[in-house]
Amino acid sequence: MTPAALALPAHVTQHRYATASEAASALAELAARTLTTAIDARGSAHLYVSGGRSPVPFLEALSRQPLAWQHVTVGLVDERCVPADDDASNARLVRTHLLQNAAHAALFEPLYESGLDAETAAQRADTRLAIGPRPDLVVLGMGDDGHTASLFPGAPGTAAGLDPRGTRSVVATHPQTVPHARLSLTLPALRRARTLALAIQGEVKRHRLESAVGAAPETLPIAAMLDADLPLQLFFNP
């Protein structure tokens, strides 16, 4: 049975599904349509995805979508400052679960350069993204604490990342509640996306997202994604 609508502003388009598999398939189909539209219009497409365990079904479903993957560049919304072959690496996650099947032809641009400290890596990534094209699709997730990308509540670096007037595209963050320093796209960088999607699962995250409406982003960073001038495609399953 389709879950009830979330108590969210009208500019959030809700896609609700009974199972994680259905939600992942639907998000993969939206991504394929969005990327194909970009390729048809501009000759290339730029996709940014999130790491963690939750996106795996979506990444695998997307990898099977038939589109002109040789014209797609894949990047990351955030990354842990770990070697690329580390189990905690989002780059490894993307290579394992997305860059296979039809999507093996896509170009992947990692966010973190192995061996660098977080601040240096953030500066280098920021320089690259500052001259890069506008993202066609950004797919975000959200943690139980309301973090999105690697913008964690109260973490050093998060305030700079959430500054709507900031000039950085990438910042280093140092969350106290999870391992590893992180790199994260900033709010201004995320807001450049032509299409912005958010995928969440479970009642805990449902209630957390609903509680973020009108909240201070410093307390619940996901609140910054609920701004009225930022259309959002929400994919939810219990």
Secondary structure, 3 states (H helix, E strand, C coil): CCCCCCCCCCCEEEEECCCHHHHHHHHHHHHHHHHHHHHHHHCCEEEEECCCCCCHHHHHHHHCCCCCHHHEEEEECEEECCCCCCCCCHHHHHHHHCCCHHHHHCEECCCCCCCCCHHHHHHHHHHHHHCCCCCCEEEECCCCCCCECCECCCCCCHHHHHCCCCCCCEEEECCCCCCCCEEEECHHHHHCCCEEEEEEECHHHHHHHHHCCCCCCCCCHHHHHHCCCCCEEEEEEC
